[in-house]
């Protein structure tokens, strides 16, 4: 029989630490925005773009670490550089969108690796790559919360247009929805979400909260609004579980959270399979799905 005192210590000791409390708030924010936005990222077929956006940040993140400025500033600069590089590559005749993204990503990752070898680079570079959520400050939380509120607010405002453009682009154009503008807005929101996630999970693991929970939620429900709630819940719970595992087993927090996300998604899919739920086709949002 489990000792209640031991259970209380297991659950309460981490939260008693102010560093862990701030980290818990950070991973919850990451989970909420990553899960909700991730449903649209998966539906629009943009997981590769999400990974590319995160990797394009690397040079900016390294330069921010060298200069001693907040990582979110370097991440934003890296995003601008990535967008510019993709735009330049896409102007080359015969180069498609995917090839342009690949060229930009490999170029910027290579530049980031070169910068990382600089003697001025701080020794804790792994924090940039894999995150250091326990180093979250009150200022980081304030910035993350602002970005999350802005992103969720934009998703609410864009919800009808996202549904229309995602379900029937031709019909959306006929009723005056600018599909290209909607997709651009989605990419901007993706950039904001990645900026939030990079602070806690690092450059290499940020996409875990965007893709995994959303992909699982998409298999469990066909309606977009419940799908977003389910994905946000899965991502948040996974983040907290990973944080507890990191605390008690003294493992890297970012990697623990990413691993917990994968295991949580696998657990949910296992339950679905055991209950004999028939596989459904991929969710296709409709106007009625709002």
C-alpha positions as CSV (number, residue, x, y, z in Angstrom):
1,X,0.0,0.0,0.0
2,X,1.3,3.4,-1.0
3,X,2.3,5.7,1.8
4,X,0.2,9.0,1.6
5,X,3.2,10.9,3.0
6,X,5.4,9.5,0.3
7,X,2.8,10.4,-2.4
8,X,2.5,13.9,-0.9
9,X,6.3,14.3,-1.0
10,X,6.5,13.0,-4.5
11,X,3.9,15.5,-5.8
12,X,4.6,18.4,-3.4
13,X,8.3,18.7,-3.2
14,X,8.9,19.9,-6.8
15,X,6.2,22.6,-6.5
16,X,7.7,23.8,-3.3
17,X,10.7,24.9,-5.3
18,X,10.1,28.4,-6.9
19,X,12.2,27.4,-9.9
20,X,10.0,24.4,-10.6
21,X,6.9,26.5,-10.1
22,X,8.0,29.0,-12.7
23,X,9.0,26.1,-15.0
24,X,5.5,24.5,-14.5
25,X,3.8,27.7,-15.5
26,X,6.1,27.9,-18.6
27,X,5.5,24.4,-19.8
28,X,1.7,24.9,-19.3
29,X,1.8,28.0,-21.4
30,X,3.8,26.1,-24.0
31,X,1.4,23.2,-23.9
32,X,-1.7,25.4,-24.3
33,X,-0.4,27.4,-27.3
34,X,1.4,24.5,-28.9
35,X,-1.6,22.1,-28.6
36,X,-4.2,24.6,-29.9
37,X,-2.1,26.0,-32.7
38,X,-0.7,22.6,-33.5
39,X,-4.1,21.3,-34.7
40,X,-4.1,23.9,-37.5
41,X,-0.4,23.2,-38.3
42,X,-1.2,19.5,-38.7
43,X,-4.3,20.2,-40.8
44,X,-2.6,22.6,-43.1
45,X,0.3,20.1,-43.6
46,X,2.9,22.4,-42.0
47,X,4.9,20.2,-39.5
48,X,8.0,20.5,-41.7
49,X,7.6,24.2,-41.7
50,X,7.3,24.2,-37.9
51,X,10.5,22.3,-37.6
52,X,12.2,24.6,-40.1
53,X,11.1,27.7,-38.3
54,X,12.6,26.4,-35.1
55,X,15.9,25.5,-36.7
56,X,16.2,28.8,-38.5
57,X,16.4,30.5,-35.1
58,X,19.7,28.9,-34.2
59,X,22.1,31.6,-35.4
60,X,20.0,34.3,-33.7
61,X,19.9,32.3,-30.5
62,X,23.6,31.8,-30.4
63,X,24.3,35.5,-31.1
64,X,21.9,36.4,-28.3
65,X,23.7,34.1,-25.9
66,X,27.1,35.6,-26.9
67,X,25.7,39.2,-26.5
68,X,24.0,38.4,-23.2
69,X,20.5,39.6,-24.5
70,X,17.3,37.6,-24.0
71,X,17.0,34.5,-26.2
72,X,13.6,35.6,-27.4
73,X,15.3,38.6,-29.1
74,X,17.8,36.4,-30.9
75,X,15.0,34.0,-31.8
76,X,13.0,36.8,-33.4
77,X,16.0,37.9,-35.3
78,X,16.6,34.4,-36.5
79,X,13.1,34.1,-37.7
80,X,13.4,37.2,-39.8
81,X,16.7,35.8,-41.2
82,X,14.9,32.5,-42.0
83,X,12.0,34.2,-43.8
84,X,14.4,36.4,-45.8
85,X,16.6,33.3,-46.7
86,X,13.5,31.4,-47.8
87,X,12.2,34.3,-49.9
88,X,15.6,34.7,-51.6
89,X,15.9,31.0,-52.4
90,X,12.4,30.8,-53.7
91,X,13.1,33.5,-56.3
92,X,15.7,31.2,-58.0
93,X,14.1,29.7,-61.1
94,X,13.2,26.1,-60.7
95,X,13.4,26.0,-56.9
96,X,10.2,25.0,-55.2
97,X,8.9,25.9,-51.8
98,X,10.2,22.8,-50.0
99,X,13.6,23.1,-51.7
100,X,13.7,26.8,-50.6
101,X,12.9,25.9,-47.0
102,X,15.6,23.1,-47.1
103,X,18.2,25.5,-48.5
104,X,17.4,28.2,-45.9
105,X,17.4,25.7,-43.0
106,X,20.6,24.0,-43.8
107,X,22.3,27.4,-44.4
108,X,21.2,28.9,-41.1
109,X,21.8,25.7,-39.1
110,X,25.4,25.6,-40.5
111,X,25.9,29.3,-39.7
112,X,24.6,28.6,-36.2
113,X,27.0,25.7,-35.8
114,X,29.9,27.9,-36.8
115,X,28.9,30.6,-34.4
116,X,28.6,28.0,-31.6
117,X,32.2,27.1,-32.1
118,X,33.2,30.7,-31.4
119,X,35.4,31.2,-28.3
120,X,32.9,33.8,-27.1
121,X,30.1,31.3,-27.1
122,X,29.0,30.6,-23.5
123,X,29.6,27.1,-22.2
124,X,25.9,26.3,-21.6
125,X,25.1,26.0,-25.3
126,X,23.0,22.9,-24.6
127,X,20.4,25.2,-23.0
128,X,19.9,26.7,-26.5
129,X,19.6,23.4,-28.2
130,X,17.6,21.4,-25.6
131,X,16.1,24.1,-23.4
132,X,16.6,25.1,-19.8
133,X,13.1,25.5,-18.5
134,X,14.3,25.6,-14.9
135,X,16.0,28.9,-15.7
136,X,12.7,30.6,-16.5
137,X,12.5,34.0,-15.0
138,X,9.5,36.1,-14.1
139,X,10.3,38.2,-17.2
140,X,10.4,35.2,-19.4
141,X,7.0,34.1,-18.0
142,X,5.5,37.6,-18.7
143,X,6.8,37.5,-22.3
144,X,5.5,34.0,-22.8
145,X,2.1,34.8,-21.4
146,X,1.8,37.9,-23.6
147,X,2.6,35.9,-26.7
148,X,0.2,33.1,-25.7
149,X,-2.7,35.5,-25.1
150,X,-2.0,37.2,-28.4
151,X,-1.8,33.9,-30.3
152,X,-4.9,32.5,-28.8
153,X,-6.8,35.7,-29.4
154,X,-5.7,35.7,-33.0
155,X,-6.8,32.1,-33.4
156,X,-10.3,33.0,-32.1
157,X,-10.5,35.9,-34.5
158,X,-9.2,33.8,-37.5
159,X,-11.2,30.6,-36.6
160,X,-13.9,31.0,-39.3
161,X,-11.4,32.0,-42.0
162,X,-9.1,29.1,-41.0
163,X,-12.0,26.7,-41.3
164,X,-13.1,28.1,-44.7
165,X,-9.5,28.1,-46.1
166,X,-8.7,24.7,-44.7
167,X,-11.8,23.0,-45.8
168,X,-12.4,24.5,-49.3
169,X,-9.9,27.0,-50.5
170,X,-11.8,27.7,-53.8
171,X,-15.1,28.2,-52.0
172,X,-13.3,30.4,-49.4
173,X,-12.0,32.7,-52.2
174,X,-15.5,32.8,-53.6
175,X,-16.9,34.3,-50.4
176,X,-14.0,36.8,-50.1
177,X,-11.6,35.0,-47.9
178,X,-8.0,35.6,-48.9
179,X,-6.5,32.2,-48.5
180,X,-2.9,33.4,-48.9
181,X,-3.4,36.0,-46.2
182,X,-4.9,33.3,-43.9
183,X,-1.9,31.0,-44.5
184,X,0.5,33.9,-43.9
185,X,-1.2,34.7,-40.6
186,X,-0.9,31.1,-39.6
187,X,2.8,31.1,-40.2
188,X,3.1,34.3,-38.1
189,X,1.3,32.6,-35.3
190,X,3.5,29.6,-35.7
191,X,6.6,31.8,-35.3
192,X,5.1,33.3,-32.1
193,X,4.4,29.8,-30.7
194,X,7.9,28.6,-31.5
195,X,9.3,31.6,-29.8
196,X,7.4,30.6,-26.6
197,X,8.5,27.0,-26.9
198,X,12.1,27.7,-27.6
199,X,12.6,29.4,-24.2
200,X,11.7,26.2,-22.4
201,X,12.4,23.3,-24.7
202,X,15.2,24.7,-26.8
203,X,15.8,24.9,-30.5
204,X,15.7,21.1,-31.2
205,X,12.8,20.1,-29.1
206,X,10.3,23.0,-29.5
207,X,8.3,21.3,-32.2
208,X,7.4,18.3,-29.9
209,X,4.7,20.3,-28.3
210,X,3.3,21.5,-31.6
211,X,3.0,18.3,-33.6
212,X,2.7,15.2,-31.3
213,X,-0.4,16.1,-29.2
214,X,-2.2,17.7,-32.2
215,X,-1.6,14.6,-34.3
216,X,-3.1,12.4,-31.6
217,X,-6.0,14.7,-31.0
218,X,-6.8,14.7,-34.7
219,X,-7.3,10.9,-34.5
220,X,-9.7,11.1,-31.6
221,X,-12.1,13.8,-32.7
222,X,-13.3,15.3,-35.9
223,X,-14.4,18.7,-34.6
224,X,-11.8,21.4,-34.5
225,X,-12.7,23.1,-31.3
226,X,-12.6,19.9,-29.1
227,X,-9.5,18.8,-31.0
228,X,-7.7,22.0,-29.9
229,X,-8.8,21.6,-26.3
230,X,-7.7,18.0,-26.3
231,X,-4.3,18.7,-27.9
232,X,-3.6,21.6,-25.4
233,X,-4.5,19.3,-22.5
234,X,-2.3,16.5,-23.7
235,X,0.6,18.9,-24.3
236,X,0.2,20.6,-20.9
237,X,-0.1,17.3,-19.0
238,X,2.9,15.9,-20.9
239,X,5.0,18.9,-20.0
240,X,4.2,18.7,-16.3
241,X,4.8,14.9,-16.2
242,X,8.2,15.5,-17.9
243,X,9.0,18.2,-15.4
244,X,8.3,15.9,-12.5
245,X,10.4,13.1,-14.1
246,X,13.2,15.6,-14.6
247,X,13.1,16.7,-11.0
248,X,13.0,13.3,-9.3
249,X,15.4,11.5,-11.7
250,X,17.7,14.5,-12.2
251,X,17.4,14.3,-15.9
252,X,17.5,17.2,-18.5
253,X,14.1,19.0,-18.3
254,X,13.7,19.6,-22.1
255,X,14.5,16.1,-23.1
256,X,12.2,14.7,-20.3
257,X,9.3,16.9,-21.5
258,X,9.8,15.8,-25.1
259,X,10.0,12.1,-24.0
260,X,6.9,12.5,-21.8
261,X,5.0,14.0,-24.8
262,X,5.9,11.0,-26.9
263,X,5.0,8.5,-24.2
264,X,1.7,10.3,-23.3
265,X,0.6,10.3,-27.0
266,X,1.5,6.6,-27.3
267,X,-0.4,5.8,-24.1
268,X,-3.5,7.6,-25.4
269,X,-3.3,5.8,-28.7
270,X,-2.9,2.5,-26.8
271,X,-6.1,3.2,-24.8
272,X,-7.9,4.0,-28.0
273,X,-6.8,0.8,-29.6
274,X,-7.7,-1.4,-26.6
275,X,-11.2,0.0,-26.5
276,X,-11.7,-1.1,-30.1
277,X,-12.4,2.4,-31.5
278,X,-12.4,2.1,-35.2
279,X,-9.9,4.2,-37.1
280,X,-11.4,7.3,-38.5
281,X,-10.2,9.2,-41.5
282,X,-8.1,12.3,-40.8
283,X,-10.2,15.1,-39.4
284,X,-11.5,17.6,-42.0
285,X,-12.7,20.8,-40.4
286,X,-16.0,22.1,-41.6
287,X,-17.9,25.3,-40.9
288,X,-20.0,23.3,-38.6
289,X,-16.9,22.1,-36.7
290,X,-16.5,25.4,-35.0
